[in-house]
Amino acid sequence: MRMTIAGAVALGLVLSGCQTVQHQTASGRPEITVARPAADVKSAWAGYLVNRGYTITKDTDLQVVGEIVPNNAMAHMFFGSRYDGVPKARLTATYLSIGGGTRMVVDPAIVTNPGSAFERVTPLNNHPDTAGIQQTMNDLKEALDRGRKPGDAVADAIAKSDVRRAASQPTQAAQAAGSSQQQAQ
């Protein structure tokens, strides 16, 4: 019996008990509402994406789309194809004007054969990484709600993200101490 890649992924997810994130938002996806015009929110989000290595592939009145090649061998293995072995991670932000504010909803996805007639989009709305996307959006919202300019809001969000990332990674000294203890045993 021959197993397809999709079947292998599904089997792997079932066997691993993969956790998902349930966003407590109206859309069930990462989202924020900011008391600022859409232009400010779009500028802040696009600035954040560009500073994190994304390429803006679409910018309209209602959407900004950013893409990046994931630094993840498993993504390449499972989402690459014979046509194009390099998938892309895509974040599509949709902006809705609400009164004097803006609602932004982000749809994360992995794209097989990006930009081709054979493009296949796999939504990742409840993937565990979306918790980080939501936190970044919350950081941008907080800075924008405090009256920060979009560029300054981006700098604030990046600084907070970097602090969280550093705190979640063990230090080199701790890693070295751990390996020394393992060698001693």
C-alpha positions as CSV (number, residue, x, y, z in Angstrom):
1,M,0.0,0.0,0.0
2,R,1.4,3.4,-1.0
3,M,0.9,6.3,1.4
4,T,0.6,9.8,0.0
5,I,2.4,12.7,1.6
6,A,-0.9,14.1,2.9
7,G,-1.7,10.7,4.4
8,A,1.6,10.6,6.1
9,V,1.1,14.1,7.5
10,A,-2.4,13.3,8.7
11,L,-1.1,10.0,10.3
12,G,1.8,11.9,12.0
13,L,-0.6,14.5,13.4
14,V,-2.9,11.9,14.8
15,L,-0.1,9.9,16.3
16,S,1.7,12.9,17.8
17,G,-1.5,14.4,19.3
18,C,-0.6,17.7,17.8
19,Q,-2.0,20.6,19.9
20,T,-3.9,23.4,18.2
21,V,-4.6,27.0,19.3
22,Q,-8.2,28.2,19.6
23,H,-8.1,31.9,19.2
24,Q,-10.7,33.7,21.4
25,T,-11.6,36.2,18.7
26,A,-14.7,36.9,16.6
27,S,-13.1,35.2,13.5
28,G,-11.4,32.4,15.4
29,R,-8.1,33.6,13.9
30,P,-5.4,36.0,15.0
31,E,-7.0,39.4,15.1
32,I,-7.0,42.9,16.7
33,T,-9.0,46.0,16.6
34,V,-7.1,49.3,16.8
35,A,-8.5,52.8,17.3
36,R,-6.4,54.1,14.4
37,P,-7.0,54.5,10.6
38,A,-6.3,51.4,8.4
39,A,-3.3,53.1,6.9
40,D,-1.5,53.3,10.2
41,V,-2.3,49.6,11.1
42,K,-1.3,48.4,7.6
43,S,2.0,50.4,7.7
44,A,2.9,48.9,11.1
45,W,2.1,45.4,10.1
46,A,3.9,45.7,6.7
47,G,6.9,47.2,8.5
48,Y,7.0,44.4,11.0
49,L,6.9,41.8,8.2
50,V,9.6,43.4,6.2
51,N,11.8,43.7,9.3
52,R,11.4,40.0,9.9
53,G,12.4,39.0,6.3
54,Y,9.0,38.7,4.6
55,T,8.4,40.0,1.1
56,I,5.2,42.0,0.6
57,T,3.6,40.3,-2.4
58,K,0.2,42.1,-2.3
59,D,-1.0,45.5,-1.0
60,T,-4.5,46.6,-1.6
61,D,-7.0,48.7,0.4
62,L,-8.2,45.6,2.2
63,Q,-5.2,43.3,2.3
64,V,-1.5,43.0,2.8
65,V,0.2,39.7,2.0
66,G,3.7,38.8,3.1
67,E,5.6,35.7,2.2
68,I,8.9,34.1,3.4
69,V,10.6,30.8,2.8
70,P,10.3,28.8,6.0
71,N,13.5,27.8,7.7
72,N,12.1,24.4,8.4
73,A,13.2,21.2,6.7
74,M,9.9,19.5,7.6
75,A,7.9,22.2,5.8
76,H,10.0,21.7,2.7
77,M,9.6,17.9,2.9
78,F,5.9,17.9,3.4
79,F,4.8,21.0,1.4
80,G,7.4,21.1,-1.4
81,S,6.4,19.5,-4.7
82,R,8.2,18.1,-7.8
83,Y,7.1,21.3,-9.5
84,D,8.6,23.6,-6.9
85,G,10.3,22.1,-3.9
86,V,10.3,25.4,-1.9
87,P,7.1,26.2,-0.2
88,K,6.4,29.6,1.4
89,A,4.8,30.7,4.6
90,R,2.2,33.3,3.8
91,L,0.5,35.8,6.2
92,T,-2.6,37.5,4.7
93,A,-3.9,40.4,6.7
94,T,-7.3,41.8,6.0
95,Y,-8.3,45.3,7.2
96,L,-11.9,46.4,7.9
97,S,-12.7,50.0,8.9
98,I,-15.0,50.0,11.9
99,G,-16.1,53.5,13.0
100,G,-12.9,55.4,13.8
101,G,-10.8,52.2,14.1
102,T,-9.5,49.2,12.1
103,R,-10.1,45.5,12.6
104,M,-7.2,43.4,11.3
105,V,-7.5,39.6,10.8
106,V,-4.5,37.5,9.8
107,D,-4.7,34.2,7.9
108,P,-1.5,32.2,8.2
109,A,-0.9,29.5,5.6
110,I,1.8,27.4,3.9
111,V,1.8,27.6,0.2
112,T,2.9,24.8,-2.2
113,N,3.9,26.0,-5.7
114,P,3.6,29.7,-4.7
115,G,2.7,32.1,-7.5
116,S,2.0,29.4,-10.0
117,A,-1.2,28.0,-11.6
118,F,-0.6,25.0,-9.4
119,E,-0.6,26.9,-6.1
120,R,-2.1,25.0,-3.2
121,V,-2.8,26.9,0.1
122,T,-2.9,25.0,3.4
123,P,-4.4,27.2,6.2
124,L,-2.6,27.2,9.5
125,N,-5.2,29.3,11.5
126,N,-5.0,27.0,14.6
127,H,-1.3,26.1,14.4
128,P,0.6,26.6,17.7
129,D,2.8,29.3,16.0
130,T,-0.3,31.5,15.6
131,A,-0.1,32.3,19.3
132,G,3.1,34.2,18.6
133,I,1.4,36.0,15.7
134,Q,-1.4,37.0,18.0
135,Q,1.1,38.2,20.6
136,T,2.9,40.3,18.0
137,M,-0.4,41.8,16.8
138,N,-1.2,42.6,20.5
139,D,2.1,44.3,20.8
140,L,1.5,46.4,17.7
141,K,-2.0,47.3,18.9
142,E,-0.7,48.3,22.3
143,A,1.9,50.6,20.8
144,L,-0.5,52.1,18.3
145,D,-3.2,52.6,21.0
146,R,-0.6,54.5,23.0
147,G,-0.2,56.9,20.1
148,R,3.1,55.6,18.7
149,K,3.9,56.2,15.0
150,P,3.7,53.0,12.9
151,G,7.5,52.8,12.6
152,D,7.9,53.2,16.4
153,A,5.2,50.6,17.0
154,V,7.2,48.2,14.8
155,A,10.4,48.8,16.8
156,D,8.4,48.3,20.1
157,A,6.9,45.0,18.9
158,I,10.2,43.7,17.6
159,A,11.9,44.5,20.9
160,K,9.2,42.7,22.9
161,S,9.4,39.7,20.5
162,D,13.1,39.5,20.8
163,V,12.9,39.6,24.6
164,R,10.3,36.8,24.6
165,R,12.4,34.7,22.2
166,A,15.6,35.2,24.3
167,A,13.8,34.3,27.5
168,S,12.4,31.1,25.9
169,Q,15.8,29.8,24.7
170,P,18.2,28.3,27.2
171,T,21.5,30.2,27.5
172,Q,24.7,28.8,26.1
173,A,26.0,28.5,29.6
174,A,23.0,26.5,30.7
175,Q,23.3,24.2,27.7
176,A,27.1,23.7,28.4
177,A,26.3,22.9,32.0
178,G,23.7,20.4,31.0
179,S,26.0,18.7,28.5
180,S,28.8,18.6,31.2
181,Q,26.4,16.9,33.6
182,Q,25.3,14.3,31.0
183,Q,29.0,13.5,30.2
184,A,29.7,13.1,34.0
185,Q,27.0,10.5,34.3
